[in-house]
Amino acid sequence: MRKALVTEGKRIPTFIPEANDFVTRGAEAIGAIPGSSIPEILFNIPTTAHCMGGAAMAASPEDGVCDGQNRVFHYRNMLICDSSMLAANLGVNPSLTITALAEHAMSHIPRKG
């Protein structure tokens, strides 16, 4: 288990005041107790319910699993159209990004006939 991932750009914060306030008010409204995840508390590592990665897009098989058209390297007619194609956690609800990438992949499939 590592404390940090090697990434570029600004770190995704583990504490977002507006989100914390929203959750606190929501928990109070339904008589619940707001909480956080262990990695956030102990290691300052943000978490999400959206598990992603593992089959990232890349320019070559040395750097990833599929190309910019979602085609798996060295496999004919095999596409990846789920969140595993994303190289990192987006930090937000990824459904629209995943949908757009899946639609992009489908746009490269020739029409039948």
N, CA, C and O atoms as a printed pandas DataFrame, in Angstrom:
     atom_number atom_name residue_name chain_id  residue_number  x_coord  y_coord  z_coord
0              1         N          MET        A               1    0.849   -1.172    0.000
1              2        CA          MET        A               1    0.000    0.000    0.000
2              3         C          MET        A               1    0.893    1.233    0.000
3              4         O          MET        A               1    1.801    1.352    0.822
4              5         N          ARG        A               2    0.629    2.152   -0.929
5              6        CA          ARG        A               2    1.425    3.360   -1.034
6              7         C          ARG        A               2    0.632    4.559   -0.528
7              8         O          ARG        A               2   -0.596    4.591   -0.619
8              9         N          LYS        A               3    1.341    5.530    0.000
9             10        CA          LYS        A               3    0.684    6.728    0.519
10            11         C          LYS        A               3    0.243    7.667   -0.591
11            12         O          LYS        A               3   -0.734    8.397   -0.423
12            13         N          ALA        A               4    0.936    7.666   -1.717
13            14        CA          ALA        A               4    0.601    8.596   -2.788
14            15         C          ALA        A               4    0.772    7.948   -4.149
15            16         O          ALA        A               4    1.599    7.055   -4.328
16            17         N          LEU        A               5   -0.015    8.407   -5.100
17            18        CA          LEU        A               5    0.120    7.976   -6.478
18            19         C          LEU        A               5    0.968    8.994   -7.224
19            20         O          LEU        A               5    1.011   10.170   -6.861
20            21         N          VAL        A               6    1.632    8.536   -8.258
21            22        CA          VAL        A               6    2.410    9.460   -9.072
22            23         C          VAL        A               6    1.482   10.010  -10.144
23            24         O          VAL        A               6    1.084    9.287  -11.058
24            25         N          THR        A               7    1.141   11.279  -10.035
25            26        CA          THR        A               7    0.239   11.916  -10.982
26            27         C          THR        A               7    0.746   13.311  -11.308
27            28         O          THR        A               7    1.674   13.811  -10.672
28            29         N          GLU        A               8    0.137   13.926  -12.290
29            30        CA          GLU        A               8    0.477   15.289  -12.649
30            31         C          GLU        A               8   -0.695   16.198  -12.317
31            32         O          GLU        A               8   -1.841   15.752  -12.259
32            33         N          GLY        A               9   -0.403   17.468  -12.099
33            34        CA          GLY        A               9   -1.468   18.429  -11.829
34            35         C          GLY        A               9   -1.765   18.565  -10.354
35            36         O          GLY        A               9   -1.116   17.964   -9.498
36            37         N          LYS        A              10   -2.763   19.373  -10.092
37            38        CA          LYS        A              10   -3.165   19.675   -8.717
38            39         C          LYS        A              10   -3.788   18.441   -8.052
39            40         O          LYS        A              10   -4.570   17.724   -8.675
40            41         N          ARG        A              11   -3.438   18.205   -6.796
41            42        CA          ARG        A              11   -3.992   17.081   -6.035
42            43         C          ARG        A              11   -5.489   17.246   -5.810
43            44         O          ARG        A              11   -5.976   18.357   -5.598
44            45         N          ILE        A              12   -6.207   16.143   -5.857
45            46        CA          ILE        A              12   -7.627   16.157   -5.519
46            47         C          ILE        A              12   -7.727   16.251   -4.000
47            48         O          ILE        A              12   -7.144   15.423   -3.301
48            49         N          PRO        A              13   -8.452   17.240   -3.470
49            50        CA          PRO        A              13   -8.509   17.395   -2.008
50            51         C          PRO        A              13   -9.348   16.300   -1.357
51            52         O          PRO        A              13  -10.309   15.801   -1.942
52            53         N          THR        A              14   -8.964   15.937   -0.134
53            54        CA          THR        A              14   -9.767   14.980    0.625
54            55         C          THR        A              14  -10.891   15.688    1.377
55            56         O          THR        A              14  -11.877   15.057    1.757
56            57         N          PHE        A              15  -10.747   16.984    1.591
57            58        CA          PHE        A              15  -11.770   17.745    2.300
58            59         C          PHE        A              15  -12.231   18.891    1.415
59            60         O          PHE        A              15  -11.440   19.754    1.033
60            61         N          ILE        A              16  -13.501   18.889    1.097
61            62        CA          ILE        A              16  -14.109   19.968    0.313
62            63         C          ILE        A              16  -15.185   20.579    1.216
63            64         O          ILE        A              16  -16.206   19.939    1.471
64            65         N          PRO        A              17  -14.972   21.805    1.703
65            66        CA          PRO        A              17  -15.893   22.388    2.683
66            67         C          PRO        A              17  -17.367   22.340    2.274
67            68         O          PRO        A              17  -18.223   22.000    3.090
68            69         N          GLU        A              18  -17.668   22.680    1.013
69            70        CA          GLU        A              18  -19.068   22.670    0.554
70            71         C          GLU        A              18  -19.663   21.263    0.604
71            72         O          GLU        A              18  -20.815   21.084    0.997
72            73         N          ALA        A              19  -18.876   20.272    0.207
73            74        CA          ALA        A              19  -19.352   18.887    0.232
74            75         C          ALA        A              19  -19.541   18.418    1.668
75            76         O          ALA        A              19  -20.519   17.737    1.978
76            77         N          ASN        A              20  -18.602   18.781    2.549
77            78        CA          ASN        A              20  -18.709   18.408    3.948
78            79         C          ASN        A              20  -19.966   19.019    4.574
79            80         O          ASN        A              20  -20.684   18.346    5.314
80            81         N          ASP        A              21  -20.227   20.288    4.277
81            82        CA          ASP        A              21  -21.421   20.957    4.795
82            83         C          ASP        A              21  -22.692   20.274    4.292
83            84         O          ASP        A              21  -23.632   20.059    5.057
84            85         N          PHE        A              22  -22.716   19.936    3.005
85            86        CA          PHE        A              22  -23.878   19.270    2.408
86            87         C          PHE        A              22  -24.157   17.935    3.097
87            88         O          PHE        A              22  -25.298   17.630    3.445
88            89         N          VAL        A              23  -23.102   17.147    3.287
89            90        CA          VAL        A              23  -23.268   15.834    3.929
90            91         C          VAL        A              23  -23.700   15.987    5.378
91            92         O          VAL        A              23  -24.552   15.237    5.855
92            93         N          THR        A              24  -23.124   16.947    6.078
93            94        CA          THR        A              24  -23.491   17.176    7.478
94            95         C          THR        A              24  -24.965   17.553    7.606
95            96         O          THR        A              24  -25.676   17.024    8.461
96            97         N          ARG        A              25  -25.419   18.468    6.751
97            98        CA          ARG        A              25  -26.840   18.858    6.782
98            99         C          ARG        A              25  -27.752   17.693    6.388
99           100         O          ARG        A              25  -28.811   17.499    6.985
100          101         N          GLY        A              26  -27.346   16.938    5.404
101          102        CA          GLY        A              26  -28.138   15.775    4.983
102          103         C          GLY        A              26  -28.238   14.736    6.079
103          104         O          GLY        A              26  -29.308   14.173    6.311
104          105         N          ALA        A              27  -27.129   14.477    6.756
105          106        CA          ALA        A              27  -27.131   13.500    7.855
106          107         C          ALA        A              27  -28.023   13.974    8.995
107          108         O          ALA        A              27  -28.781   13.187    9.562
108          109         N          GLU        A              28  -27.935   15.254    9.331
109          110        CA          GLU        A              28  -28.790   15.800   10.391
110          111         C          GLU        A              28  -30.262   15.668   10.033
111          112         O          GLU        A              28  -31.089   15.372   10.895
112          113         N          ALA        A              29  -30.592   15.887    8.762
113          114        CA          ALA        A              29  -31.990   15.833    8.319
114          115         C          ALA        A              29  -32.596   14.440    8.465
115          116         O          ALA        A              29  -33.802   14.305    8.668
116          117         N          ILE        A              30  -31.768   13.413    8.363
117          118        CA          ILE        A              30  -32.313   12.043    8.442
118          119         C          ILE        A              30  -31.865   11.311    9.705
119          120         O          ILE        A              30  -32.075   10.105    9.838
120          121         N          GLY        A              31  -31.247   12.046   10.632
121          122        CA          GLY        A              31  -30.832   11.452   11.902
122          123         C          GLY        A              31  -29.655   10.503   11.769
123          124         O          GLY        A              31  -29.558    9.523   12.508
124          125         N          ALA        A              32  -28.768   10.785   10.839
125          126        CA          ALA        A              32  -27.602    9.926   10.614
126          127         C          ALA        A              32  -26.333   10.606   11.116
127          128         O          ALA        A              32  -26.350   11.762   11.537
128          129         N          ILE        A              33  -25.247    9.868   11.062
129          130        CA          ILE        A              33  -23.938   10.394   11.456
130          131         C          ILE        A              33  -23.057   10.437   10.213
131          132         O          ILE        A              33  -22.806    9.398    9.602
132          133         N          PRO        A              34  -22.577   11.642    9.822
133          134        CA          PRO        A              34  -21.696   11.709    8.651
134          135         C          PRO        A              34  -20.342   11.087    8.972
135          136         O          PRO        A              34  -19.900   11.099   10.121
136          137         N          GLY        A              35  -19.696   10.549    7.958
137          138        CA          GLY        A              35  -18.397    9.924    8.179
138          139         C          GLY        A              35  -17.481   10.089    6.989
139          140         O          GLY        A              35  -17.853   10.678    5.973
140          141         N          SER        A              36  -16.294    9.567    7.126
141          142        CA          SER        A              36  -15.300    9.631    6.072
142          143         C          SER        A              36  -14.626    8.271    5.979
143          144         O          SER        A              36  -14.817    7.415    6.842
144          145         N          SER        A              37  -13.839    8.076    4.931
145          146        CA          SER        A              37  -13.175    6.785    4.756
146          147         C          SER        A              37  -11.825    6.756    5.472
147          148         O          SER        A              37  -11.206    7.796    5.699
148          149         N          ILE        A              38  -11.388    5.568    5.818
149          150        CA          ILE        A              38  -10.106    5.389    6.520
150          151         C          ILE        A              38   -8.927    5.947    5.716
151          152         O          ILE        A              38   -8.091    6.638    6.299
152          153         N          PRO        A              39   -8.815    5.681    4.394
153          154        CA          PRO        A              39   -7.677    6.256    3.656
154          155         C          PRO        A              39   -7.662    7.785    3.673
155          156         O          PRO        A              39   -6.592    8.394    3.691
156          157         N          GLU        A              40   -8.842    8.407    3.667
157          158        CA          GLU        A              40   -8.900    9.867    3.742
158          159         C          GLU        A              40   -8.387   10.363    5.093
159          160         O          GLU        A              40   -7.627   11.328    5.165
160          161         N          ILE        A              41   -8.807    9.700    6.144
161          162        CA          ILE        A              41   -8.440   10.122    7.500
162          163         C          ILE        A              41   -6.967    9.853    7.800
163          164         O          ILE        A              41   -6.255   10.745    8.259
164          165         N          LEU        A              42   -6.513    8.640    7.545
165          166        CA          LEU        A              42   -5.156    8.255    7.932
166          167         C          LEU        A              42   -4.064    8.690    6.960
167          168         O          LEU        A              42   -2.959    9.035    7.378
168          169         N          PHE        A              43   -4.373    8.674    5.651
169          170        CA          PHE        A              43   -3.322    8.897    4.660
170          171         C          PHE        A              43   -3.548   10.122    3.766
171          172         O          PHE        A              43   -2.740   10.390    2.877
172          173         N          ASN        A              44   -4.643   10.869    3.992
173          174        CA          ASN        A              44   -4.982   12.026    3.165
174          175         C          ASN        A              44   -5.132   11.622    1.688
175          176         O          ASN        A              44   -4.716   12.356    0.792
176          177         N          ILE        A              45   -5.728   10.450    1.450
177          178        CA          ILE        A              45   -5.958    9.939    0.097
178          179         C          ILE        A              45   -7.454   10.009   -0.182
179          180         O          ILE        A              45   -8.236    9.357    0.510
180          181         N          PRO        A              46   -7.872   10.789   -1.183
181          182        CA          PRO        A              46   -9.303   10.891   -1.476
182          183         C          PRO        A              46   -9.853    9.579   -2.034
183          184         O          PRO        A              46   -9.153    8.850   -2.738
184          185         N          THR        A              47  -11.086    9.294   -1.717
185          186        CA          THR        A              47  -11.732    8.080   -2.222
186          187         C          THR        A              47  -13.011    8.451   -2.948
187          188         O          THR        A              47  -13.543    9.551   -2.796
188          189         N          THR        A              48  -13.485    7.513   -3.733
189          190        CA          THR        A              48  -14.725    7.699   -4.461
190          191         C          THR        A              48  -15.425    6.354   -4.567
191          192         O          THR        A              48  -14.789    5.304   -4.477
192          193         N          ALA        A              49  -16.722    6.393   -4.756
193          194        CA          ALA        A              49  -17.459    5.152   -4.967
194          195         C          ALA        A              49  -17.299    4.652   -6.390
195          196         O          ALA        A              49  -17.743    3.555   -6.730
196          197         N          HIS        A              50  -16.664    5.461   -7.213
197          198        CA          HIS        A              50  -16.489    5.122   -8.625
198          199         C          HIS        A              50  -15.110    4.522   -8.832
199          200         O          HIS        A              50  -14.134    5.249   -9.017
200          201         N          CYS        A              51  -15.026    3.205   -8.803
201          202        CA          CYS        A              51  -13.736    2.541   -9.003
202          203         C          CYS        A              51  -13.382    2.597  -10.479
203          204         O          CYS        A              51  -14.169    2.196  -11.337
204          205         N          MET        A              52  -12.188    3.099  -10.764
205          206        CA          MET        A              52  -11.783    3.283  -12.154
206          207         C          MET        A              52  -10.344    2.839  -12.351
207          208         O          MET        A              52   -9.594    2.622  -11.400
208          209         N          GLY        A              53   -9.990    2.714  -13.616
209          210        CA          GLY        A              53   -8.614    2.410  -13.972
210          211         C          GLY        A              53   -8.386    0.930  -14.204
211          212         O          GLY        A              53   -9.292    0.107  -14.071
212          213         N          GLY        A              54   -7.161    0.621  -14.551
213          214        CA          GLY        A              54   -6.771   -0.769  -14.765
214          215         C          GLY        A              54   -6.570   -1.117  -16.216
215          216         O          GLY        A              54   -5.830   -2.052  -16.525
216          217         N          ALA        A              55   -7.203   -0.397  -17.116
217          218        CA          ALA        A              55   -7.079   -0.668  -18.557
218          219         C          ALA        A              55   -7.013    0.664  -19.301
219          220         O          ALA        A              55   -7.815    0.929  -20.196
220          221         N          ALA        A              56   -6.070    1.476  -18.926
221          222        CA          ALA        A              56   -5.998    2.862  -19.402
222          223         C          ALA        A              56   -5.725    2.998  -20.890
223          224         O          ALA        A              56   -5.063    2.160  -21.502
224          225         N          MET        A              57   -6.260    4.088  -21.460
225          226        CA          MET        A              57   -5.964    4.457  -22.848
226          227         C          MET        A              57   -4.537    4.955  -22.934
227          228         O          MET        A              57   -4.034    5.599  -22.013
228          229         N          ALA        A              58   -3.879    4.649  -24.064
229          230        CA          ALA        A              58   -2.511    5.120  -24.270
230          231         C          ALA        A              58   -2.186    5.073  -25.757
231          232         O          ALA        A              58   -2.953    4.540  -26.559
232          233         N          ALA        A              59   -1.053    5.630  -26.102
233          234        CA          ALA        A              59   -0.614    5.636  -27.499
234          235         C          ALA        A              59   -0.003    4.301  -27.912
235          236         O          ALA        A              59    0.084    4.002  -29.103
236          237         N          SER        A              60    0.422    3.499  -26.938
237          238        CA          SER        A              60    1.066    2.223  -27.265
238          239         C          SER        A              60    0.775    1.189  -26.180
239          240         O          SER        A              60    0.395    1.549  -25.066
240          241         N          PRO        A              61    0.953   -0.104  -26.501
241          242        CA          PRO        A              61    0.714   -1.147  -25.497
242          243         C          PRO        A              61    1.705   -1.095  -24.331
243          244         O          PRO        A              61    1.450   -1.665  -23.270
244          245         N          GLU        A              62    2.827   -0.415  -24.529
245          246        CA          GLU        A              62    3.789   -0.278  -23.434
246          247         C          GLU        A              62    3.272    0.649  -22.341
247          248         O          GLU        A              62    3.699    0.564  -21.190
248          249         N          ASP        A              63    2.346    1.539  -22.713
249          250        CA          ASP        A              63    1.858    2.534  -21.760
250          251         C          ASP        A              63    0.400    2.357  -21.342
251          252         O          ASP        A              63   -0.067    3.064  -20.449
252          253         N          GLY        A              64   -0.325    1.437  -21.961
253          254        CA          GLY        A              64   -1.731    1.252  -21.628
254          255         C          GLY        A              64   -2.294   -0.010  -22.233
255          256         O          GLY        A              64   -1.561   -0.843  -22.766
256          257         N          VAL        A              65   -3.606   -0.144  -22.147
257          258        CA          VAL        A              65   -4.289   -1.348  -22.599
258          259         C          VAL        A              65   -5.065   -1.127  -23.893
259          260         O          VAL        A              65   -5.171   -2.034  -24.719
260          261         N          CYS        A              66   -5.612    0.086  -24.073
261          262        CA          CYS        A              66   -6.386    0.350  -25.281
262          263         C          CYS        A              66   -5.963    1.673  -25.899
263          264         O          CYS        A              66   -5.353    2.516  -25.241
264          265         N          ASP        A              67   -6.298    1.844  -27.186
265          266        CA          ASP        A              67   -5.927    3.071  -27.900
266          267         C          ASP        A              67   -7.017    4.132  -27.767
267          268         O          ASP        A              67   -7.988    3.938  -27.035
268          269         N          GLY        A              68   -6.859    5.241  -28.466
269          270        CA          GLY        A              68   -7.806    6.348  -28.387
270          271         C          GLY        A              68   -9.183    6.054  -28.954
271          272         O          GLY        A              68  -10.098    6.864  -28.809
272          273         N          GLN        A              69   -9.342    4.895  -29.603
273          274        CA          GLN        A              69  -10.658    4.466  -30.093
274          275         C          GLN        A              69  -11.198    3.314  -29.245
275          276         O          GLN        A              69  -12.130    2.622  -29.655
276          277         N          ASN        A              70  -10.617    3.112  -28.075
277          278        CA          ASN        A              70  -11.028    2.093  -27.098
278          279         C          ASN        A              70  -10.702    0.661  -27.526
279          280         O          ASN        A              70  -11.167   -0.284  -26.888
280          281         N          ARG        A              71   -9.919    0.478  -28.584
281          282        CA          ARG        A              71   -9.572   -0.857  -29.067
282          283         C          ARG        A              71   -8.437   -1.428  -28.220
283          284         O          ARG        A              71   -7.418   -0.768  -28.015
284          285         N          VAL        A              72   -8.614   -2.653  -27.732
285          286        CA          VAL        A              72   -7.572   -3.298  -26.938
286          287         C          VAL        A              72   -6.415   -3.661  -27.867
287          288         O          VAL        A              72   -6.610   -4.269  -28.919
288          289         N          PHE        A              73   -5.217   -3.277  -27.458
289          290        CA          PHE        A              73   -4.036   -3.574  -28.264
290          291         C          PHE        A              73   -3.887   -5.082  -28.474
291          292         O          PHE        A              73   -4.035   -5.854  -27.526
292          293         N          HIS        A              74   -3.601   -5.499  -29.682
293          294        CA          HIS        A              74   -3.319   -6.884  -30.069
294          295         C          HIS        A              74   -4.539   -7.812  -30.029
295          296         O          HIS        A              74   -4.381   -9.030  -30.117
296          297         N          TYR        A              75   -5.759   -7.256  -29.896
297          298        CA          TYR        A              75   -6.979   -8.060  -29.936
298          299         C          TYR        A              75   -7.923   -7.462  -30.970
299          300         O          TYR        A              75   -8.219   -6.267  -30.930
300          301         N          ARG        A              76   -8.383   -8.270  -31.870
301          302        CA          ARG        A              76   -9.296   -7.798  -32.907
302          303         C          ARG        A              76  -10.724   -7.748  -32.353
303          304         O          ARG        A              76  -11.175   -8.678  -31.685
304          305         N          ASN        A              77  -11.412   -6.669  -32.636
305          306        CA          ASN        A              77  -12.821   -6.493  -32.259
306          307         C          ASN        A              77  -13.078   -6.509  -30.758
307          308         O          ASN        A              77  -14.175   -6.861  -30.325
308          309         N          MET        A              78  -12.093   -6.136  -29.967
309          310        CA          MET        A              78  -12.303   -6.047  -28.519
310          311         C          MET        A              78  -12.155   -4.587  -28.099
311          312         O          MET        A              78  -11.112   -3.965  -28.301
312          313         N          LEU        A              79  -13.228   -4.059  -27.507
313          314        CA          LEU        A              79  -13.250   -2.663  -27.067
314          315         C          LEU        A              79  -13.460   -2.590  -25.559
315          316         O          LEU        A              79  -14.075   -3.477  -24.967
316          317         N          ILE        A              80  -12.949   -1.534  -24.945
317          318        CA          ILE        A              80  -13.216   -1.263  -23.533
318          319         C          ILE        A              80  -14.079   -0.017  -23.474
319          320         O          ILE        A              80  -13.672    1.050  -23.935
320          321         N          CYS        A              81  -15.262   -0.149  -22.912
321          322        CA          CYS        A              81  -16.214    0.969  -22.880
322          323         C          CYS        A              81  -16.765    1.188  -21.476
323          324         O          CYS        A              81  -17.933    1.545  -21.317
324          325         N          ASP        A              82  -15.940    0.979  -20.467
325          326        CA          ASP        A              82  -16.362    1.253  -19.093
326          327         C          ASP        A              82  -15.311    2.120  -18.409
327          328         O          ASP        A              82  -14.386    2.604  -19.062
328          329         N          SER        A              83  -15.445    2.318  -17.117
329          330        CA          SER        A              83  -14.546    3.230  -16.413
330          331         C          SER        A              83  -13.117    2.731  -16.292
331          332         O          SER        A              83  -12.240    3.493  -15.885
332          333         N          SER        A              84  -12.857    1.481  -16.632
333          334        CA          SER        A              84  -11.482    0.993  -16.530
334          335         C          SER        A              84  -10.555    1.666  -17.530
335          336         O          SER        A              84   -9.336    1.629  -17.360
336          337         N          MET        A              85  -11.116    2.286  -18.579
337          338        CA          MET        A              85  -10.278    2.958  -19.583
338          339         C          MET        A              85   -9.716    4.276  -19.082
339          340         O          MET        A              85   -8.782    4.812  -19.678
340          341         N          LEU        A              86  -10.266    4.806  -18.003
341          342        CA          LEU        A              86   -9.780    6.077  -17.461
342          343         C          LEU        A              86   -8.493    5.835  -16.672
343          344         O          LEU        A              86   -8.385    4.875  -15.909
344          345         N          ALA        A              87   -7.534    6.715  -16.869
345          346        CA          ALA        A              87   -6.227    6.534  -16.237
346          347         C          ALA        A              87   -6.216    6.905  -14.758
347          348         O          ALA        A              87   -5.322    6.480  -14.025
348          349         N          ALA        A              88   -7.194    7.690  -14.307
349          350        CA          ALA        A              88   -7.191    8.137  -12.917
350          351         C          ALA        A              88   -8.604    8.494  -12.477
351          352         O          ALA        A              88   -9.507    8.645  -13.301
352          353         N          ASN        A              89   -8.779    8.626  -11.184
353          354        CA          ASN        A              89  -10.043    9.050  -10.608
354          355         C          ASN        A              89  -10.295   10.502  -11.019
355          356         O          ASN        A              89   -9.431   11.361  -10.839
356          357         N          LEU        A              90  -11.467   10.768  -11.566
357          358        CA          LEU        A              90  -11.792   12.119  -12.016
358          359         C          LEU        A              90  -12.140   13.060  -10.868
359          360         O          LEU        A              90  -12.105   14.279  -11.034
360          361         N          GLY        A              91  -12.470   12.511   -9.720
361          362        CA          GLY        A              91  -12.818   13.340   -8.580
362          363         C          GLY        A              91  -14.246   13.837   -8.600
363          364         O          GLY        A              91  -14.658   14.560   -7.693
364          365         N          VAL        A              92  -15.009   13.469   -9.608
365          366        CA          VAL        A              92  -16.412   13.860   -9.725
366          367         C          VAL        A              92  -17.182   12.663  -10.259
367          368         O          VAL        A              92  -16.593   11.629  -10.575
368          369         N          ASN        A              93  -18.487   12.803  -10.360
369          370        CA          ASN        A              93  -19.289   11.726  -10.945
370          371         C          ASN        A              93  -18.862   11.538  -12.401
371          372         O          ASN        A              93  -19.038   12.447  -13.212
372          373         N          PRO        A              94  -18.306   10.379  -12.747
373          374        CA          PRO        A              94  -17.718   10.186  -14.081
374          375         C          PRO        A              94  -18.684    9.691  -15.149
375          376         O          PRO        A              94  -18.253    9.400  -16.264
376          377         N          SER        A              95  -19.962    9.588  -14.850
377          378        CA          SER        A              95  -20.883    8.936  -15.790
378          379         C          SER        A              95  -20.920    9.600  -17.163
379          380         O          SER        A              95  -20.962    8.898  -18.174
380          381         N          LEU        A              96  -20.906   10.918  -17.228
381          382        CA          LEU        A              96  -20.954   11.583  -18.536
382          383         C          LEU        A              96  -19.654   11.394  -19.319
383          384         O          LEU        A              96  -19.680   11.246  -20.541
384          385         N          THR        A              97  -18.531   11.400  -18.625
385          386        CA          THR        A              97  -17.248   11.162  -19.293
386          387         C          THR        A              97  -17.191    9.748  -19.854
387          388         O          THR        A              97  -16.763    9.547  -20.991
388          389         N          ILE        A              98  -17.618    8.771  -19.066
389          390        CA          ILE        A              98  -17.619    7.380  -19.519
390          391         C          ILE        A              98  -18.574    7.218  -20.697
391          392         O          ILE        A              98  -18.243    6.537  -21.668
392          393         N          THR        A              99  -19.746    7.830  -20.626
393          394        CA          THR        A              99  -20.715    7.766  -21.725
394          395         C          THR        A              99  -20.133    8.375  -22.997
395          396         O          THR        A              99  -20.264    7.803  -24.080
396          397         N          ALA        A             100  -19.495    9.528  -22.867
397          398        CA          ALA        A             100  -18.906   10.187  -24.042
398          399         C          ALA        A             100  -17.810    9.331  -24.662
399          400         O          ALA        A             100  -17.725    9.225  -25.885
400          401         N          LEU        A             101  -16.974    8.722  -23.833
401          402        CA          LEU        A             101  -15.903    7.876  -24.366
402          403         C          LEU        A             101  -16.463    6.608  -25.018
403          404         O          LEU        A             101  -15.930    6.147  -26.028
404          405         N          ALA        A             102  -17.525    6.048  -24.453
405          406        CA          ALA        A             102  -18.163    4.872  -25.060
406          407         C          ALA        A             102  -18.810    5.245  -26.394
407          408         O          ALA        A             102  -18.715    4.491  -27.363
408          409         N          GLU        A             103  -19.462    6.400  -26.447
409          410        CA          GLU        A             103  -20.043    6.862  -27.712
410          411         C          GLU        A             103  -18.952    7.117  -28.750
411          412         O          GLU        A             103  -19.134    6.815  -29.929
412          413         N          HIS        A             104  -17.837    7.664  -28.320
413          414        CA          HIS        A             104  -16.701    7.881  -29.216
414          415         C          HIS        A             104  -16.223    6.547  -29.784
415          416         O          HIS        A             104  -15.966    6.441  -30.983
416          417         N          ALA        A             105  -16.103    5.535  -28.934
417          418        CA          ALA        A             105  -15.681    4.207  -29.403
418          419         C          ALA        A             105  -16.667    3.661  -30.436
419          420         O          ALA        A             105  -16.253    3.117  -31.460
420          421         N          MET        A             106  -17.961    3.804  -30.174
421          422        CA          MET        A             106  -18.973    3.278  -31.101
422          423         C          MET        A             106  -18.957    4.015  -32.430
423          424         O          MET        A             106  -19.316    3.446  -33.461
424          425         N          SER        A             107  -18.548    5.269  -32.415
425          426        CA          SER        A             107  -18.524    6.049  -33.656
426          427         C          SER        A             107  -17.473    5.540  -34.648
427          428         O          SER        A             107  -17.524    5.875  -35.832
428          429         N          HIS        A             108  -16.536    4.743  -34.177
429          430        CA          HIS        A             108  -15.494    4.195  -35.039
430          431         C          HIS        A             108  -15.819    2.809  -35.579
431          432         O          HIS        A             108  -15.039    2.246  -36.347
432          433         N          ILE        A             109  -16.951    2.259  -35.191
433          434        CA          ILE        A             109  -17.355    0.938  -35.698
434          435         C          ILE        A             109  -18.107    1.158  -37.002
435          436         O          ILE        A             109  -19.092    1.896  -37.032
436          437         N          PRO        A             110  -17.653    0.525  -38.083
437          438        CA          PRO        A             110  -18.327    0.712  -39.383
438          439         C          PRO        A             110  -19.767    0.186  -39.345
439          440         O          PRO        A             110  -20.077   -0.783  -38.652
440          441         N          ARG        A             111  -20.617    0.842  -40.095
441          442        CA          ARG        A             111  -22.010    0.373  -40.207
442          443         C          ARG        A             111  -22.052   -0.991  -40.877
443          444         O          ARG        A             111  -21.245   -1.288  -41.758
444          445         N          LYS        A             112  -22.991   -1.808  -40.453
445          446        CA          LYS        A             112  -23.148   -3.145  -41.038
446          447         C          LYS        A             112  -23.645   -3.001  -42.478
447          448         O          LYS        A             112  -24.542   -2.211  -42.770
448          449         N          GLY        A             113  -23.030   -3.795  -43.372
449          450        CA          GLY        A             113  -23.452   -3.792  -44.760
450          451         C          GLY        A             113  -22.749   -2.735  -45.490
451          452         O          GLY        A             113  -22.966   -2.563  -46.689
